[in-house]
Amino acid sequence: MKSIKSRLTLVSMVVLVIFMVLTAVALERAVVERALQAEEDGLQLLIYSLLAAVNRDADGLEITVSADRLFEPDLITRNSGLYALLYDRDNREIWRSRSITIGFPAIAPGELGEWQFETTQHLATPYFRLGFALQWPDSNNKLRRYDVVVWRNAVDYFEQLNRFRQTLWAWLIVTTLLLLVVMYLVTRWSLRPLQKIGLEVKAIEDQRQTGFEQQYPSEIAPLTENLNILLKREQYQRQRYRNAMDDLAHSLKTPLAVLTGLGDQLQLEQSQIETLREQTDRMNQIVSYQLQKASSVAEMSISKPVDLIAIIEKLLSALEKVYREKQVRVERSLPATMALRMDEGDCLEIVGNLLDNAFKYGNSRISVLVEMDEMSRSINMVVEDDGEGLEDKEIEQILNRGTRLDEATEGQGIGLAVVADIVDSYSIELGFGRGKLGGLQVSLKFQKS
């Protein structure tokens, strides 16, 4: 879930699904409640129509319902699905509609004027049942209690309800899928400016352009504008720094050349001439080193990934030819490829110095190891030789940030000092020690690109 698009799509999907499900549940509940209320209202109207058809029996003590005054044809049609019954105060059935062909159980008497509506099962068939308790005067004007109960077959109701639910959830799924597709497309379209920034950064890495050239939304435009200002400033400072160092090199190399030639012309003792040459050579080394150091800092910019393994193989092939007479055996432990984000020139400088030192100061064996550390997501490179190596004090001196070039160890000091400066600019971990082959072991820990 490192992708913004994946996060937005997942969150949108979860929110949308929850919203649609809750909406469908609420809609279904509202429809069911409204339908039940409509059924209850219909049965109430039926009871009112029954009460309108009430007459006294022949004795005048009880009431009955006149069939000729019933305006609901389902009550006089056998097995119509609509049934009505009348009970006296002792809960005895005193009248039933002609539509009834089966027996119906009596209900518990309720409070006077109270409606008792429920959905129930009778003989494995669902029914709506509504009961109403009332009082009716007899011939002596004495109030007697009666209960009117109506039954309606609910099979059609539940079949329609199931069809409604199937249709509702089918449309819910289709609508949710369509909305998810739309939201995915909207998210992708909204994040397209970020993809364009990534492509432009890649173009800057490949040195195909010097800044951000596309037009971006108002939320991102300040970022790209400030980055363009930063890139232009960095390029200007780098060019200015390079020019200054070139001027310094030209300014120093001419006097050094004069001193070198002058030492050959002056009538000096041999020891003085050697001292003069040694010091001028040392000054040349210092100037070259400082120029290399300045170049490694000045060239620090956005770099495209390079293949570390290809660079190692290229350097090993060249060094094996240069040191052919030593017949050095190289033990490789290398993967097929390993991408590394840094300047190719700096990578060549670091790896070239380490391998050159191994060939130069090793006796007959060199070991080169590159492996991926999955735990820390870093690349480890180890170069060993079977030479004399460096003493602990010399290693501490090389690893000391305050060590100056003229204090560096004889031989390997200058090259390793250049390596130390370059790896410091990339925040690469550099370590020295005794290897398994007995000579110097140099380890580098790169961050994975």
DOLUMLO-325720 format. One record per atom (N, C-alpha, C): x, y, z. Coordinates in steps of 0.001 Angstrom, whole numbers, plus 500000, padded with zeros to 6 digits. Layout:
<atoms>
XYZ...
</atoms>
This chain:
<atoms>
500814498791500000500000500000500000500850501261500000501980501232499307502795502439499208502284503380498142501391502913497282500863503743496204499703504596496704499741505896496377498632506783496746497365506348496029497503505959494759496334505529493994495702504294494618496513503357495078495977502156495723495266502502497023495857503399497795495218503804499052493877504479498802493864505452497864492615506157497575491569505203497012491977504299496135491025503348495565490456502430496629491313501929497528490844501037498586489899501759499540490290502966499979489442503720500901488111504058500237488151504501498979486918504834498265486030503605498118486639502466497813485865501243497653485182500847498953485927500893500060485355500526501354484229501480501737484476502795501599483453503776501957482223503621501075482441503436499769481317503310498848480504502055499137481171500940499360480454499693499643479653499820500929480265500375501976479545500555503240478348501477503045478542502572502311477447503516502084476309502864501306476657502130500247475617501507499432474872500426500213475589499647500998474929498603501804473999499225502829474475500259503540473625500922504531472414501567503867472628502174502685471510502778501965470487501730501560470973500574501051470055499508500645469283498953501836469978498760502969469306498248504171468244499236504653468607500526504678467640501533505123466449501616504166466721501546502851465637501599501869464737500383501987465338499220502138464536498004502287463666498069503538464253498539504628463480498625505871462337499612505736462605500731505089461551501728504908460421501184504043460774500463502961459752499887502085458941498837502829459602497982503603458897496942504349457953497565505366458428498573506107457574499221507098456372499895506436456639500529505289455527501194504589454535500173504051455026499057503544454126498026503023453294497405504143453919497145505286453169496593506423452113497578506915452481498859506931451514499867507349450330499911506374450624499757505072449548499743504075448640498531504284449220497367504603448400496181504870447525496390506099448102496968507146447319497215508362446186498196508083446504499256507342445460500238507020444337499596506212444704498707505269443676498029504462442789497140505309443372496434506264442572495576507145441713496407508105442198497550508509441373498430509347440127498899508590440320499292507327439169499697506513438182498543506348438720497321506224437847496167506111437018495977507380437621496143508548436886496005509802435812497087509919436155498324509474435130499380509505433954499017508600434246498399507447433147497997506554432323496875507171432966495987507937432226494948508635431316495538509697431834496501510434431010497132511457429807497858510847430012498369509634428882499031508961427798498049508551428137496763508450427160495748508056426616494964509240426844495415510474426408494700511680424901494888511887424210493821512265422787493823512664422628492951513896421511493108514618421200492229515735420610490944515192420817489864515927420213488598515527418730488585515867418100487465515667416644487393515885416279487637517334417128487193518247416815487380519670417124488796520134417947489487519386418308490852519755419380490939520815419901489776521234420919489781522284422343489839521709422540489232520553423852489215519931423795489951518600424964490185518035425031490851516745425539489872515707425303490184514464425797489398513346426090490352512198426645489838511132427001490647509970426109490225508813425431491201508214424559490922507080425403490758505816425280489602505211426075489320504025425699490220502867424401490593502801423986491439501694424474492868501811425046493221502942425557494576503127427094494610503062427672493491502737429126493449502590429510493903501187430435494838501123430868495361499831432237494824499404432745493857500156434039493255499826433777491869499257433921491691497925433570490389497325434457489259497807435676489536498252436571488456498695436049487782499953435188488462500698434653487858501922433556486843501626433003486865500439431953485904500098432424484917499031433715485009498654434304484079497684435161483068498431434854481796498205435537480740498951437034480728498615437847480580499677439311480506499559439889481714498805439326482886499044439808484097498363441105484631498963441404484207500163442586484711500847442281485817501832441015486250501897440595487279502851439460486703503676439652486725505008438707486063505888438414486960507082437173486824507625436764487629508781435968486773509743436155487026511052435444486294512105435016487270513182433914486863513891433380487691514969433246486819516200433759487289517351433742486543518605432980487341519652432301486565520537431595487244521641432546487424522804431961487847523926432807488156525092433445486918525694432869485748525407433442484492525902434418483887524887434773484660523888435695484253522848435143483074522032433795483043521870433167482043521033432863482656519681433103481872518648432860482360517297431352482434517059430870483636516688429434483798516440429150484139514979430218484444514210430021484678512765431353484523512064431297484022510830432466483923509970432052484214508546433036484713507755432746485046506354432626483773505525431917483866504395431710482718503530433001482251502866434036483109502865435298482727502213436081481684502990435713481463504244436481480561505103436092479124504838437095478299504566436883476852504408437711476048505395438540476722506182439384476051507171439172476734508509439655476086509536439522476673510853440664477619511171440325478703511898441339479664512334441325479732513856442467479774514484442491479842515947442054481219516435441424481226517593441025482505518197442254483192518759442179484497518874443295485258519435442955485682520841443967485976521596443738486426522974443033487774522960442003487947523747441268489217523761442182490376524140442014491463523419442817492640523714442021493710524430442658494863524646441971495974525278440943496559524314439890497109524884438860497730524073439443498889523260439112498930521968439590499996521086441032499829520628441653498700520969443062498473520611443146497610519360444031498010518431444282497243517217445429496272517477445200494995517098446233493967517261446622493455515862447755494020515351448214493630514009449505492843514129449576491738513379450791490925513386450831490055512143452036489566511870452257488596510800452481487242511446451730486241511013451784484941511670451719483831510644451962482616511111451894481413510274450705480558510722449952480046509758448852479136510055448808478078508968449004476852509376449038475734508436450102475960507354451311476415507801452478476630506928452246477726505898451280478584506132450992479687505226451094481000506004451794481984505448451892483263506149450601484077505992450213484765507097448996485587507099449279486901507819448520487940507400448405489160508194447129489030509011447201489352510287446025489225511157445831490518511928444590490974511925444251492197512653443028491944513507443140492245514774442020492081515701441616493423516301440300493553516602439807494813517176438721494473518186438829494996519388437850494762520462436925495972520570435619495718520654434656496812520726433488496393521601432608497364521910431372497115522642430186497538521761429124496685521845427937496948521021426692496731521900425744497652521847424550497524522716423604496433522187422978495686523132421957494713522725420590495371522727419558494570522662418197495134522605417813495853523877418477495546524958418226496212526238419189497377526466419883497753525395420890498834525471421998498520526478422238497251526669423340496837527520424547496555526631425683497140526966426882496984526143427488495602526308427741494989525196428388493684525183429716493786524422430669493002524863432012493031524237432050492051523072432750492494521952432943491654520779434379491869520258434863490853519586436183490926518937436019490578517464436495491514516601436485491280515165437919490945514743438069489832514013439393489398513551439322489157512051440275489742511325440371489515509871441741488931509573441743488033508594442956487360508146443135487631506657444366487904506237444668488055504814445878487194504472445770486426503412446863485577502952448039486475502510449255486202503045450427487063502797451431486438501842451046485372501122451984484726500211452406485686499107451430486355498478451766487304497406452646488441497922452338488870499148453131489974499727454603489589499842454882488401500386456272487993500587456960487673499264456201487174498271456798486962496953457203488291496323456334489302496421456687490626495896457857491228496672457865490994497989458967491520498806460290490874498409460290489574498147461519488893497724461982489393496360461035489603495431461423490140494121462004491542494257461388492330495160461915493677495403463333493615495954463569492722496896464911492602497478465925492151496432465570491171495609466489490717494563466815491839493587465780492588493190466010493700492271466861494783492927466553495067494191467303496104494908468774495755495013469076494527495431470481494156495621471195493963494291470470493529493258471106493425491941471521494801491425470609495766491536470946497131491113472021497731492015471978497355493291473013497853494207474394497385493758474524496098493417475820495559492999476268496213491698475341496307490732475703496912489448476114498373489639475325499116490425475635500531490664476962500693491389477210499826492382478466499903493130479665499645492218479557498624491361480655498334490441480902499495489481479806500066488939479960501201488031480599502388488744480154502653489972480725503778490727482183503527491074482526502260491354483926501948491646484800502205490428484304501804489255485063502073488026485223503566487807484119504309488013484180505763487836485151506388488833485081505955490095485975506511491111487426506163490817487675504956490284489040504581489923489560505474488810488713505703487793489128506565486684489350507996487159488467508469488063488620509830488598489903509937489407490181508915490229491413508916491027492639508904490128492579508069489089493715508006488172493907509333487455492812509938487033492908511241486362493416512319487317492967512271488580493389513271489562494863513150489903495384511912489871496790511694490229497724511764489023497171512035487844498018512102486658499116513163486769498849514343487381499943515312487544501128514759488320500866513911489331501977513315490081502766512352489193502070511614488316502773510743487382503627511562486413503106512707485976503873513566485085505118514093485784504989514413487087506167514859487842507215513755487877506764512496488105507713511380488113508424511215486784507674511387485675508290511263484358509294512391484108508954513594484573509887514707484380511129514545485245510961514017486458512132513746487297513038512725486613512415511691485982513211510696485246513945511363484082513273512293483388513930512994482283515083513852482792514915514457483969516010515244484558517161514323484954516844513146485477517891512184485822518683511775484582517956511548483488518620511137482252519238512307481503519138513501482093519722514721481528519124515053480153517835514677479962517130515051478747516457516410478881516351516921480099515856518271480340516433518758481652516400520048481835517055520658483007516079521079484091514773520948483865513795521352484861512417520838484495511422521243485300510041520846485057509432521779484018508885521198482935508413521988481812506896521944481644506212520990482265504773520843482091504007521847482956502724522049482591501824522868483402501108521969484398501040522419485655500464521604486718499335522352487416498432521623488123497352522280488872497900523237489921497030524129490378497455525178491305497993524614492614497539523395493011498044522814494257499479522325494132499903521948492905501243521387492701502190522390492073501634523396491383502476524361490663503538525012491555503211525444492796504269526044493636505442525090493880505144523792494008506217522818494241507161522756493046506602522599491833507450522487490647508195523789490367507548524926490631508226526206490421509409526359491368509219526014492629510327526111493590511437525118493269511050523915492778512070522949492385512867523451491186512187524122490241512901524690489095513900525750489538513468526586490489514376527617491016515581526957491691515305525889492467516387525184493162517346524532492172516788523911491108517637523261490114518504524280489375517917525421488999518693526445488308519787527001489205519458527198490457520462527713491396521586526701491581521213525431491679522229524387491861523121524278490630522517524357489440523306524300488214524243525499488100523733526667488483524574527875488428525737527761489408525447527311490630526507527186491630527522526122491212527021525014490621527940523970490198528860524474489093528293525205488115529111525733487027530112526761487544529641527581488450530530528596489024531675527941489808531322526890490553532327526191491343533338525500490428532832524870489356533722524187488435534671525176487749534119526319487360534967527336486728536055527825487678535650528021488930536629528497489915537739527464490129537368526195490171538380525160490375539274525020489143538682525172487951539503525132486735540512526283486730540039527456487135540949528602487208542069528345488214541695527741489342542698527438490361543721526429489826543218525425489109544130524414488575545129525039487596544607525870486690545508526523485737546484527456486442545994528102487488546855529046488206547971528336488952547708527144489464548710526456490268549642525578489433549097524987488388549921524050487628551069524745486884550836525964486435551923526682485741553091526974486673552866527568487869554005527750488782554667526442489170553873525371489310554474524085489672555363523575488541554894523769487305555725523353486167557015524159486112556920525440486425558121526285486440559089525805487512558575525514488703559432525031489796560100523715489416559325522838488767559906521553488357561030521753487350560805522612486357561857522867485360563029523615485951562729524510486897563796525281487526564710524381488341564123523344488936564946522435489745565974521721488894565670521482487619566617520813486737567736521755486285567451523064486261568428524032485757569364524543486855568888524618488056569709525158489140570825524179489517571908524769489937573053523972490386572836523601491848572064522565492062571761522130493426572315520744493649572457520445494897572889519105495238571794518108494865572225516860494699571263515844494270570149515675495292570475515745496568569451515584497614568455516732497576568945517949497290568043519107497212567122518991495995567704518523494878566876518347493669565785517311493930566152516222494600565157515182494895564086515709495839564533516522496823563544517107497746562591518045497011563149518866496117562327519804495355561329519041494471561810518000493811560918517214492952559840516513493785560275516009494928559304515314495790558205516253496242558604517485496627557607518432497121556699518933495998557274519178494813556431519617493693555480518503493258555972517252493282555081516136492954553954516019493984554330516246495229553322516163496300552288517275496144552760518462495766551824519574495540550913519261494358551469518646493304550639518220492167549567517229492609549952516289493478548990515326493980547884516006494791548303516974495610547318517695496421546329518446495534546863519139494509545981519874493590545039518913492874545554517773492392544724516800491680543652516229492592544048515949493825543088515397494779541971516389495093542346517635495349541331518640495673540407518890494485540962518847493257540108518984492069539147517801491971539647516589492244538785515406492219537706515505493285538094515970494458537136516128495548536082517162495201536517518284494635535571519332494244534645518841493151535179518049492227534360517537491126533297516583491638533678515757492603532701514801493125531564515505493841531834516639494489530787517410495157529983518216494162530699518838493189530008519700492228529082518909491335529423517630491056528593516847490155527441516165490873527278516395492171526187515783492904524873516364492423524097515616491731522784516037491259521903514803491155520725514960490617519834513820490458520436512861489446520638511615489817521310510645488963520377509490488661520490508955487445519714507778487088520434506539487607519718505449487827520350504233488348521388503678487378522452503114487946523479502441487155523548500987487614524072500128486746524212498715487074525581498495487707525590498265489014526845498085489749527611496863489246526906495793488914527582494567488479528277494791487137527599495505486221528217495783484919529483496606485079529466497567485988530652498390486229531787497545486811531465496664487754532502495803488348533131494905487296532291494280486483532818493380485450533675494142484448533260495341484086534032496160483147535407496499483724535427496897485003536696497250485636537587496027485831537005494906486224537799493692486413538435493246485103537661493339484015538210492960482706539411493822482333539316495124482620540430496025482285541626495785483198541384495609484493542484495444485446543186494101485263542465493068484876543114491777484639544103491864483488543814492729482523544758492934481418545956493763481868545691494795482697546787495661483163547751494877484050547226494035484948548060493290485882548181491817485451548285491614484154548370490256483621549576489507484158550677490216484342551911489563484786551785489004486196550943489611487030550799489125488418549955487855488482549186487583487410548321486411487360547425486337488601546707487417488829545816487501489993544542486705489715544158485878490668542918485097490556541807485839491297540736486162490564539622486929491119538475485983491455538062485994492720536923485184493167535688486079493215534733485789492341533531486620492227532353485962492949531589486775493612530292486354494170529310487496493874528794487473492639528025488611492134526670488142491595525593488906491852524309488602491205524352489011489735523273488717489025523231489042487596523213490547487363522495491269488204522404492719488051522069493328489403522401494597489564522106495306490813522047496801490518520838497367490577520651498789490273521090499636491459521793500731491150522320501623492175522130503052491696521532503884492537521268505262492137522421506172492575523317506476491635524394507420491855525003507760490498525827508766490478526488509164489241527432508054488783527403507752487480528222506663486964529716506947487134530105508211486962531512508563487142531970508352488571531115508726489539531468508511490941531550507025491258530603506257490702530622504810490935531906504204490368532288504611489160533534504123488567534739504511489409534719505734489950535837506207490766535977505377492033534846505117492713534887504357493970535334502925493715534585502233492847534875500816492602536247500657491947536597501560491019537896501484490357539041501626491336538968502574492269540020502746493275540183501499494124539031500934494581539107499758495458539688498558494720539215498319493509539731497176492758541183497379492340541538498611491960542928498888491568543874498665492740543476499131493937544299498904495122544438497410495410543302496655495217543362495214495482544324494534494521544280494891493233545209494316492256546647494758492551546806496024492925548145496584493094548840496012494324548116495913495437548748495538496698548464494104497101547593493396496353547386491982496626548490491155495992548601489920496432549645489040495906549137488227494717548134487393494977547663486545493876546159486297493912545497486729494977544061486441495100543294487699495475542118487838494875541205488946495176539796488366495276539043488878496213537649488446496374536738489667496243535707489525495403534727490606495208533337490031495486532639490600496464531319490123496872530312491267496803529149491006496203528030491956496191526771491175496554526033491648497535524808490975497950523785491996498428522528491578498402521419492427498819521018492065500241520941493092501094520480492888502471518988493227502519518137492179502517516691492403502469516181493077503736516870492850504857516404493428506116516477494953506081517618495489505668517820496944505654517635497548504272517284496705503271517104497181501902518327497935501413519499497341501625520743497973501207521580496969500411522590497513499690523496496685498886524865496689499554525391495519499813526704495390500445527735494922499413528868495630499369529973495251498488531237495107499330531935494000499148533156493723499924534265493353498939535417494043499061536593493764498235537741493377499170538354492224498931539465491744499759540645491376498871541836491447499450543036490956498754543894490199499750544914489511499246545795488722500122547140489402500328547130490742500254548371491478500468548660491703501936549503492701502212549889492988503583548812493765504327547954494497503584546889495253504226547402496480504940546589497027505817546925498214506599546859497893508072547673498566508844547650498403510282546425499121510860546101498738512094544924499321512734545036500843512835546209501336513150546398502791513266546204503473511927546686502827510865546520503399509530545046503400509111544315502327509480542877502279509174542142503377509919542465503549511221541830504626511999542138505985511391543363506157510880543743507428510270542936507683509005542711506656508182541935506823506948540473507129507276539910506445508299538505506635508648538246507934509375539314508628509829539146509884510546538759510986509575537600511637509801537131512692508904538092513859508852538863514078509924539755515233509954541097514987509315541309513777508779542605513465508176542796514239506889543907514920506776544220515652505545544973514747504595544983515163503304545624514335502293547111514151502581547800515215503032549246515096503240549569514287504488548505513925505267548728513058506423548341511620506105547813511407504872547308510081504526548437509072504434548032507809504515549020506733504475549675506656503114550941506352503112551687506211501861551068505097501028550999505280499736550498504230498844549004504306498678548281503553499497546846503467499358546126504706499879546784505559500584546113506666501262545367507598500337546012508042499222545396509044498355544146508494497690544258507292497089543101506704496427541953506467497384542258505927498578541205505668499554540639506954500123541441508002500187540930509286500654539912509843499666540194509680498355539229510092497326537943509295497482538063507978497671536885507126497869536088507577499090536798507863500191536119508277501417535322509556501214535882510504500457535170511762500215533928511546499360534038510702498338532887510479497447531774509749498194532130508695498931531090507944499637530447508790500723531194509724501289530622510615502295529558511512501677529786511942500426528806512811499768527527512057499432527586510713499320526399509903499038525854509226500295526447509497501441526050508858502706526170507334502617527233506868501976527505505433501879528393505029503043528090503911503679528891503432504804530157502750504270531314503214504743532611502701504301533349502117505496533863500906505329534584500259506424535832499546505940536872499509506813538129498835506508538417497814507592539117496771507215539508495771508199540371494705507570540627493646508343541389492495507861540411491481507265540691491045506040539817490085505394540234488653505634539430487731505139539730486304505288540964485895504492541290486679503465542473486373502658543760486884503300543625487632504391544799488126505113545173489550504813544653490127503735544996491492503378543905492472503787543833493575503053542868494624503367541479494216502888540504494465503737539101494265503376538390495618503424537792496004502307537046497258502221535590496916501964534688497454502781533237497184502618532494498474502378531526498399501483530656499532501150529222499092501335528398499990501906526970499711502090526176500800501387525629500476500213524831501414499430523356501272499807522636502388499698521201502336499832520576501946498510519607501008498546518968500521497317518214501651496636518328501752495299517639502798494552516156502474494469
</atoms>
